[in-house]
Amino acid sequence: MSVSFDWESDTVNASSNQLPLSINMSTPEELAKSIFSQRAAFYTTSAAHKDPQVLARLVALANPRADWQVLDIATGTGHTAFAVAPYVAAVIATDLTPAMLAEAEKLKTELGASNVVFRIADAHDLPFDAATFDLVTSRRAPHHFSDIARSLGEMKRVLKPGGRLVIDDRSAPEDDFGADVINELDWYHDQSHVREYRPSEWRQMLAQAGFQIEAVEPYTQNRTLTSLTRDVDAERVKKIHALLESLTESQRELFGYNVINGEPHVNHWYVLLSALA
């Protein structure tokens, strides 16, 4: 593999995670704002981000109540906020990228989601008082956070005692090789990527942040290779193809690397989590 990730495989020290040196001139947050400004319209209609089955499971884990105040962190174009909104009193949905929130505002108008409001905010420094929210959600975003420990600490701070955190994020298989490869592939796809954590790492990080874990539900989706190569420059697309083509037969099995109807497919790992503050 051509990118070396300097992360411990058996312990989690989230504050020391390092990006590959070639992009250390920018923070993941700065890169995310740039990249997602360009891709914002895609996320409005993205089937993966609108996935009704996953969103329904997230809502079920949240078990929302009609009087709840909810915070959705790194909302993107708002799909999670809109999924939760019918069941609660109000949702504040935050993101770093104005272009993503502009798309979310369009969707809000289309859906008539009057109890959702949007604010620009950083997951590492939430502009809310302690013990404000009954539920905090974050979907397909924590793998972009430059300091996952700090962001989890902020989530716990703004939750009421006994409040619930629900996360759905890209993940990684438990074995070292698989975790390294999926992280390298996703970094080629998106330079603001920091790390996709294994379910065991999530358990450790949530416990370290003081949460009481309720559920850890890993799942895998076999998706078209275009999910990694769309809107990616030609040089990085070449690296994605080269890495996948270098896999042995057994490694290709792990990655579900196959051709369906003439289109290459590859596995993506995810995890749904719920925990109490």
FILUM-131074 format. One record per residue (C-alpha): residue number from 1; residue in three letters; x, y, z. Coordinates in nm, 4 decimals, decimal comma. Example, Ala and Ser with C-alpha at 12.3 -4.5 7.8 and 13.67 -1.06 7.14 Angstrom:
<recs>
+-----+------+----------+----------+----------+
| seq | type |        x |        y |        z |
+-----+------+----------+----------+----------+
|   1 |  ala |   1,2300 |  -0,4500 |   0,7800 |
|   2 |  ser |   1,3670 |  -0,1060 |   0,7140 |
+-----+------+----------+----------+----------+
</recs>
This chain:
<recs>
+-----+------+----------+----------+----------+
| seq | type |        x |        y |        z |
+-----+------+----------+----------+----------+
|   1 |  met |   0,0000 |   0,0000 |   0,0000 |
|   2 |  ser |   0,1333 |   0,3405 |  -0,0927 |
|   3 |  val |  -0,0045 |   0,5386 |   0,2021 |
|   4 |  ser |   0,1190 |   0,4595 |   0,5504 |
|   5 |  phe |  -0,1219 |   0,5179 |   0,8369 |
|   6 |  asp |   0,0474 |   0,5610 |   1,1730 |
|   7 |  trp |  -0,2351 |   0,4357 |   1,3945 |
|   8 |  glu |  -0,2200 |   0,1778 |   1,6691 |
|   9 |  ser |  -0,4209 |  -0,1342 |   1,5896 |
|  10 |  asp |  -0,4930 |  -0,2501 |   1,9439 |
|  11 |  thr |  -0,5453 |   0,0748 |   2,1375 |
|  12 |  val |  -0,7233 |   0,3984 |   2,0639 |
|  13 |  asn |  -0,5560 |   0,7307 |   2,1309 |
|  14 |  ala |  -0,7889 |   0,9404 |   1,9204 |
|  15 |  ser |  -0,6208 |   1,2743 |   1,9782 |
|  16 |  ser |  -0,2983 |   1,1494 |   1,8167 |
|  17 |  asn |  -0,4487 |   1,0322 |   1,4861 |
|  18 |  gln |  -0,2385 |   1,1679 |   1,1999 |
|  19 |  leu |  -0,3317 |   1,2318 |   0,8405 |
|  20 |  pro |  -0,0858 |   1,1269 |   0,5678 |
|  21 |  leu |   0,1908 |   1,3856 |   0,5509 |
|  22 |  ser |   0,1042 |   1,4939 |   0,1976 |
|  23 |  ile |  -0,2078 |   1,6751 |   0,3198 |
|  24 |  asn |  -0,0962 |   1,7999 |   0,6609 |
|  25 |  met |  -0,0853 |   2,1537 |   0,5206 |
|  26 |  ser |  -0,4659 |   2,1653 |   0,5650 |
|  27 |  thr |  -0,6851 |   2,0515 |   0,8510 |
|  28 |  pro |  -0,9520 |   1,7876 |   0,7816 |
|  29 |  glu |  -1,2107 |   2,0546 |   0,8593 |
|  30 |  glu |  -1,0715 |   2,2932 |   0,5967 |
|  31 |  leu |  -1,0522 |   2,0117 |   0,3437 |
|  32 |  ala |  -1,4066 |   1,9013 |   0,4249 |
|  33 |  lys |  -1,5444 |   2,2494 |   0,3648 |
|  34 |  ser |  -1,3689 |   2,2628 |   0,0283 |
|  35 |  ile |  -1,4601 |   1,9116 |  -0,0846 |
|  36 |  phe |  -1,8203 |   1,9124 |   0,0349 |
|  37 |  ser |  -1,8829 |   2,2584 |  -0,1077 |
|  38 |  gln |  -1,8095 |   2,1053 |  -0,4462 |
|  39 |  arg |  -2,0132 |   1,7889 |  -0,3835 |
|  40 |  ala |  -2,3062 |   1,9345 |  -0,1890 |
|  41 |  ala |  -2,5729 |   1,8826 |  -0,4554 |
|  42 |  phe |  -2,4800 |   1,5134 |  -0,4837 |
|  43 |  tyr |  -2,5598 |   1,4496 |  -0,1172 |
|  44 |  thr |  -2,9100 |   1,5868 |  -0,1574 |
|  45 |  thr |  -3,0036 |   1,2919 |  -0,3797 |
|  46 |  ser |  -2,7426 |   1,0321 |  -0,2728 |
|  47 |  ala |  -2,9151 |   0,6952 |  -0,2308 |
|  48 |  ala |  -2,6655 |   0,5929 |   0,0379 |
|  49 |  his |  -2,7359 |   0,9020 |   0,2468 |
|  50 |  lys |  -3,1132 |   0,8802 |   0,1936 |
|  51 |  asp |  -3,1190 |   0,5028 |   0,2624 |
|  52 |  pro |  -3,4629 |   0,4567 |   0,4244 |
|  53 |  gln |  -3,3757 |   0,1253 |   0,5896 |
|  54 |  val |  -3,0701 |   0,2635 |   0,7686 |
|  55 |  leu |  -3,2465 |   0,5861 |   0,8647 |
|  56 |  ala |  -3,5399 |   0,3856 |   1,0036 |
|  57 |  arg |  -3,3032 |   0,1774 |   1,2164 |
|  58 |  leu |  -3,1328 |   0,4941 |   1,3418 |
|  59 |  val |  -3,4700 |   0,6371 |   1,4454 |
|  60 |  ala |  -3,5601 |   0,3088 |   1,6156 |
|  61 |  leu |  -3,2363 |   0,3151 |   1,8170 |
|  62 |  ala |  -3,2998 |   0,6778 |   1,9092 |
|  63 |  asn |  -3,6496 |   0,5895 |   2,0383 |
|  64 |  pro |  -3,7449 |   0,9599 |   2,0191 |
|  65 |  arg |  -4,0178 |   1,1301 |   2,2231 |
|  66 |  ala |  -4,2483 |   1,4137 |   2,1267 |
|  67 |  asp |  -4,0997 |   1,6611 |   2,3759 |
|  68 |  trp |  -3,7331 |   1,6006 |   2,2906 |
|  69 |  gln |  -3,4806 |   1,8614 |   2,1812 |
|  70 |  val |  -3,2391 |   1,7082 |   1,9295 |
|  71 |  leu |  -2,8980 |   1,8032 |   1,7918 |
|  72 |  asp |  -2,7819 |   1,6519 |   1,4619 |
|  73 |  ile |  -2,4068 |   1,7053 |   1,4171 |
|  74 |  ala |  -2,2448 |   1,7300 |   1,0718 |
|  75 |  thr |  -2,5895 |   1,7024 |   0,9186 |
|  76 |  gly |  -2,4743 |   1,7448 |   0,5585 |
|  77 |  thr |  -2,7907 |   1,8024 |   0,3586 |
|  78 |  gly |  -3,0099 |   1,7113 |   0,6548 |
|  79 |  his |  -3,1319 |   1,3579 |   0,5884 |
|  80 |  thr |  -3,0912 |   1,2422 |   0,9494 |
|  81 |  ala |  -3,2462 |   1,5594 |   1,0906 |
|  82 |  phe |  -3,5479 |   1,5159 |   0,8628 |
|  83 |  ala |  -3,5827 |   1,1474 |   0,9583 |
|  84 |  val |  -3,5952 |   1,2285 |   1,3305 |
|  85 |  ala |  -3,7956 |   1,5532 |   1,3079 |
|  86 |  pro |  -4,1498 |   1,4047 |   1,2863 |
|  87 |  tyr |  -4,1040 |   1,2366 |   1,6251 |
|  88 |  val |  -3,9617 |   1,5230 |   1,8349 |
|  89 |  ala |  -4,0260 |   1,8833 |   1,9368 |
|  90 |  ala |  -3,7289 |   2,0418 |   1,7603 |
|  91 |  val |  -3,4051 |   1,9597 |   1,5797 |
|  92 |  ile |  -3,1000 |   2,1837 |   1,5511 |
|  93 |  ala |  -2,8823 |   2,0522 |   1,2673 |
|  94 |  thr |  -2,5233 |   2,1729 |   1,2363 |
|  95 |  asp |  -2,2517 |   2,1502 |   0,9739 |
|  96 |  leu |  -1,9242 |   2,3202 |   0,8853 |
|  97 |  thr |  -2,0082 |   2,3696 |   0,5176 |
|  98 |  pro |  -2,2494 |   2,6479 |   0,4148 |
|  99 |  ala |  -2,3106 |   2,4860 |   0,0747 |
| 100 |  met |  -2,4355 |   2,1682 |   0,2430 |
| 101 |  leu |  -2,6706 |   2,3670 |   0,4657 |
| 102 |  ala |  -2,7974 |   2,5579 |   0,1632 |
| 103 |  glu |  -2,8966 |   2,2250 |   0,0091 |
| 104 |  ala |  -3,0538 |   2,1214 |   0,3407 |
| 105 |  glu |  -3,2629 |   2,4399 |   0,3459 |
| 106 |  lys |  -3,4007 |   2,3514 |   0,0020 |
| 107 |  leu |  -3,4969 |   2,0052 |   0,1250 |
| 108 |  lys |  -3,6530 |   2,1545 |   0,4371 |
| 109 |  thr |  -3,8818 |   2,3666 |   0,2200 |
| 110 |  glu |  -3,9761 |   2,0671 |   0,0040 |
| 111 |  leu |  -4,0486 |   1,8490 |   0,3092 |
| 112 |  gly |  -4,2157 |   2,1166 |   0,5202 |
| 113 |  ala |  -3,9916 |   2,0291 |   0,8148 |
| 114 |  ser |  -4,0755 |   2,3397 |   1,0170 |
| 115 |  asn |  -3,9221 |   2,2127 |   1,3430 |
| 116 |  val |  -3,5696 |   2,1811 |   1,1939 |
| 117 |  val |  -3,3254 |   2,4720 |   1,2028 |
| 118 |  phe |  -2,9708 |   2,4800 |   1,0662 |
| 119 |  arg |  -2,6557 |   2,6334 |   1,2124 |
| 120 |  ile |  -2,2912 |   2,6383 |   1,1133 |
| 121 |  ala |  -2,0869 |   2,4692 |   1,3876 |
| 122 |  asp |  -1,7788 |   2,2553 |   1,4420 |
| 123 |  ala |  -1,8268 |   1,9153 |   1,6098 |
| 124 |  his |  -1,5170 |   1,9844 |   1,8196 |
| 125 |  asp |  -1,6536 |   2,3083 |   1,9693 |
| 126 |  leu |  -2,0324 |   2,3004 |   1,9849 |
| 127 |  pro |  -2,1917 |   2,6421 |   2,0552 |
| 128 |  phe |  -2,4499 |   2,5072 |   2,3010 |
| 129 |  asp |  -2,4853 |   2,4996 |   2,6770 |
| 130 |  ala |  -2,4216 |   2,1818 |   2,8712 |
| 131 |  ala |  -2,7152 |   1,9451 |   2,9261 |
| 132 |  thr |  -2,9258 |   2,1024 |   2,6498 |
| 133 |  phe |  -3,0337 |   1,8066 |   2,4343 |
| 134 |  asp |  -3,2244 |   1,4830 |   2,4898 |
| 135 |  leu |  -3,0768 |   1,3244 |   2,1757 |
| 136 |  val |  -2,7612 |   1,3826 |   1,9719 |
| 137 |  thr |  -2,7196 |   1,2192 |   1,6320 |
| 138 |  ser |  -2,4372 |   1,2120 |   1,3795 |
| 139 |  arg |  -2,4404 |   1,0147 |   1,0567 |
| 140 |  arg |  -2,1658 |   0,9355 |   0,8056 |
| 141 |  ala |  -1,9488 |   1,2096 |   0,9548 |
| 142 |  pro |  -1,7279 |   1,1123 |   1,2531 |
| 143 |  his |  -1,4662 |   0,9540 |   1,0235 |
| 144 |  his |  -1,3931 |   1,3139 |   0,9145 |
| 145 |  phe |  -1,3427 |   1,4503 |   1,2682 |
| 146 |  ser |  -0,9791 |   1,5423 |   1,3342 |
| 147 |  asp |  -1,0105 |   1,4781 |   1,7094 |
| 148 |  ile |  -1,2732 |   1,2115 |   1,7705 |
| 149 |  ala |  -1,2186 |   1,2128 |   2,1483 |
| 150 |  arg |  -1,2857 |   1,5855 |   2,1681 |
| 151 |  ser |  -1,5981 |   1,5628 |   1,9530 |
| 152 |  leu |  -1,7375 |   1,2759 |   2,1627 |
| 153 |  gly |  -1,6646 |   1,4824 |   2,4732 |
| 154 |  glu |  -1,8633 |   1,7697 |   2,3239 |
| 155 |  met |  -2,1532 |   1,5370 |   2,2404 |
| 156 |  lys |  -2,1616 |   1,4127 |   2,5986 |
| 157 |  arg |  -2,1360 |   1,7674 |   2,7366 |
| 158 |  val |  -2,4418 |   1,8962 |   2,5482 |
| 159 |  leu |  -2,6534 |   1,5897 |   2,6283 |
| 160 |  lys |  -2,8765 |   1,5911 |   2,9332 |
| 161 |  pro |  -2,7849 |   1,3269 |   3,1944 |
| 162 |  gly |  -2,9255 |   1,0023 |   3,0580 |
| 163 |  gly |  -2,9643 |   1,1557 |   2,7106 |
| 164 |  arg |  -2,8992 |   0,9381 |   2,4100 |
| 165 |  leu |  -2,6281 |   0,9480 |   2,1425 |
| 166 |  val |  -2,6927 |   0,7677 |   1,8124 |
| 167 |  ile |  -2,4218 |   0,7446 |   1,5460 |
| 168 |  asp |  -2,4202 |   0,5811 |   1,2035 |
| 169 |  asp |  -2,0822 |   0,5938 |   1,0360 |
| 170 |  arg |  -1,8489 |   0,4284 |   0,7943 |
| 171 |  ser |  -1,6485 |   0,1616 |   0,9741 |
| 172 |  ala |  -1,3771 |  -0,0972 |   0,9114 |
| 173 |  pro |  -1,3329 |  -0,4720 |   0,9538 |
| 174 |  glu |  -1,1610 |  -0,5858 |   1,2712 |
| 175 |  asp |  -0,8546 |  -0,7352 |   1,1000 |
| 176 |  asp |  -0,5559 |  -0,5040 |   1,0476 |
| 177 |  phe |  -0,5208 |  -0,5563 |   0,6728 |
| 178 |  gly |  -0,8857 |  -0,4906 |   0,5955 |
| 179 |  ala |  -0,8933 |  -0,1800 |   0,8170 |
| 180 |  asp |  -0,5789 |  -0,0384 |   0,6556 |
| 181 |  val |  -0,7031 |  -0,0971 |   0,3010 |
| 182 |  ile |  -1,0521 |   0,0494 |   0,3460 |
| 183 |  asn |  -0,9015 |   0,3572 |   0,5110 |
| 184 |  glu |  -0,6524 |   0,4008 |   0,2277 |
| 185 |  leu |  -0,9279 |   0,3618 |  -0,0327 |
| 186 |  asp |  -1,1470 |   0,6185 |   0,1384 |
| 187 |  trp |  -0,8586 |   0,8626 |   0,1721 |
| 188 |  tyr |  -0,8034 |   0,8410 |  -0,2051 |
| 189 |  his |  -1,1756 |   0,9093 |  -0,2450 |
| 190 |  asp |  -1,1784 |   1,2037 |  -0,0037 |
| 191 |  gln |  -0,8731 |   1,3783 |   0,1417 |
| 192 |  ser |  -1,0734 |   1,5079 |   0,4374 |
| 193 |  his |  -1,1081 |   1,1482 |   0,5563 |
| 194 |  val |  -0,9390 |   1,0853 |   0,8926 |
| 195 |  arg |  -1,0264 |   0,7317 |   0,9974 |
| 196 |  glu |  -1,2994 |   0,4699 |   0,9796 |
| 197 |  tyr |  -1,3049 |   0,3011 |   1,3202 |
| 198 |  arg |  -1,3660 |  -0,0668 |   1,3882 |
| 199 |  pro |  -1,6647 |  -0,1570 |   1,6098 |
| 200 |  ser |  -1,4224 |  -0,2541 |   1,8889 |
| 201 |  glu |  -1,2599 |   0,0904 |   1,8693 |
| 202 |  trp |  -1,5997 |   0,2576 |   1,8904 |
| 203 |  arg |  -1,6764 |   0,0606 |   2,2062 |
| 204 |  gln |  -1,3507 |   0,1780 |   2,3607 |
| 205 |  met |  -1,3912 |   0,5418 |   2,2538 |
| 206 |  leu |  -1,7489 |   0,5660 |   2,3792 |
| 207 |  ala |  -1,6504 |   0,4134 |   2,7128 |
| 208 |  gln |  -1,3544 |   0,6512 |   2,7431 |
| 209 |  ala |  -1,5894 |   0,9446 |   2,6786 |
| 210 |  gly |  -1,8113 |   0,8314 |   2,9667 |
| 211 |  phe |  -2,1009 |   0,6851 |   2,7682 |
| 212 |  gln |  -2,2988 |   0,3759 |   2,8632 |
| 213 |  ile |  -2,3160 |   0,1680 |   2,5451 |
| 214 |  glu |  -2,6578 |   0,0359 |   2,4451 |
| 215 |  ala |  -2,5985 |  -0,1077 |   2,0975 |
| 216 |  val |  -2,3173 |  -0,1620 |   1,8470 |
| 217 |  glu |  -2,4515 |  -0,2892 |   1,5146 |
| 218 |  pro |  -2,1992 |  -0,3409 |   1,2327 |
| 219 |  tyr |  -2,3266 |  -0,3899 |   0,8783 |
| 220 |  thr |  -2,1760 |  -0,4181 |   0,5303 |
| 221 |  gln |  -2,2971 |  -0,2975 |   0,1921 |
| 222 |  asn |  -2,1553 |  -0,4135 |  -0,1418 |
| 223 |  arg |  -2,1577 |  -0,0984 |  -0,3554 |
| 224 |  thr |  -2,0447 |  -0,0023 |  -0,7037 |
| 225 |  leu |  -1,6839 |   0,1074 |  -0,7347 |
| 226 |  thr |  -1,8099 |   0,4453 |  -0,8543 |
| 227 |  ser |  -1,8982 |   0,5135 |  -0,4884 |
| 228 |  leu |  -1,5210 |   0,5529 |  -0,4399 |
| 229 |  thr |  -1,4228 |   0,7044 |  -0,7743 |
| 230 |  arg |  -1,7038 |   0,9566 |  -0,8408 |
| 231 |  asp |  -1,5745 |   1,3172 |  -0,8502 |
| 232 |  val |  -1,2193 |   1,1974 |  -0,7811 |
| 233 |  asp |  -0,9232 |   1,3135 |  -0,9910 |
| 234 |  ala |  -0,7752 |   1,0684 |  -1,2417 |
| 235 |  glu |  -0,4531 |   1,0070 |  -1,0480 |
| 236 |  arg |  -0,6387 |   0,8998 |  -0,7355 |
| 237 |  val |  -0,8789 |   0,6854 |  -0,9365 |
| 238 |  lys |  -0,5746 |   0,5029 |  -1,0751 |
| 239 |  lys |  -0,4512 |   0,4418 |  -0,7203 |
| 240 |  ile |  -0,7898 |   0,3036 |  -0,6142 |
| 241 |  his |  -0,7914 |   0,0613 |  -0,9075 |
| 242 |  ala |  -0,4274 |  -0,0362 |  -0,8510 |
| 243 |  leu |  -0,4844 |  -0,1105 |  -0,4839 |
| 244 |  leu |  -0,7892 |  -0,3268 |  -0,5523 |
| 245 |  glu |  -0,6165 |  -0,5086 |  -0,8374 |
| 246 |  ser |  -0,3219 |  -0,5905 |  -0,6069 |
| 247 |  leu |  -0,5459 |  -0,7912 |  -0,3709 |
| 248 |  thr |  -0,5068 |  -1,1675 |  -0,3531 |
| 249 |  glu |  -0,8071 |  -1,3897 |  -0,4153 |
| 250 |  ser |  -0,8816 |  -1,4284 |  -0,0436 |
| 251 |  gln |  -0,8406 |  -1,0532 |   0,0107 |
| 252 |  arg |  -1,0820 |  -0,9859 |  -0,2764 |
| 253 |  glu |  -1,3314 |  -1,2108 |  -0,0978 |
| 254 |  leu |  -1,3022 |  -0,9980 |   0,2160 |
| 255 |  phe |  -1,3669 |  -0,6856 |   0,0094 |
| 256 |  gly |  -1,6475 |  -0,8434 |  -0,1922 |
| 257 |  tyr |  -1,4599 |  -0,7266 |  -0,5003 |
| 258 |  asn |  -1,6574 |  -0,8587 |  -0,7961 |
| 259 |  val |  -1,8235 |  -0,7523 |  -1,1196 |
| 260 |  ile |  -2,2047 |  -0,7363 |  -1,1355 |
| 261 |  asn |  -2,3693 |  -0,6528 |  -1,4680 |
| 262 |  gly |  -2,0366 |  -0,5284 |  -1,5963 |
| 263 |  glu |  -1,9785 |  -0,2963 |  -1,3006 |
| 264 |  pro |  -1,7107 |  -0,3551 |  -1,0315 |
| 265 |  his |  -1,8412 |  -0,3670 |  -0,6733 |
| 266 |  val |  -1,6621 |  -0,3470 |  -0,3388 |
| 267 |  asn |  -1,7642 |  -0,3824 |   0,0263 |
| 268 |  his |  -1,8154 |  -0,0814 |   0,2517 |
| 269 |  trp |  -1,8297 |  -0,1318 |   0,6284 |
| 270 |  tyr |  -2,0590 |   0,0668 |   0,8584 |
| 271 |  val |  -2,1660 |   0,0676 |   1,2217 |
| 272 |  leu |  -2,4767 |   0,1923 |   1,4052 |
| 273 |  leu |  -2,4242 |   0,2878 |   1,7702 |
| 274 |  ser |  -2,6391 |   0,4025 |   2,0571 |
| 275 |  ala |  -2,5219 |   0,5067 |   2,4018 |
| 276 |  leu |  -2,6444 |   0,6982 |   2,7071 |
| 277 |  ala |  -2,4748 |   1,0015 |   2,8599 |
+-----+------+----------+----------+----------+
</recs>
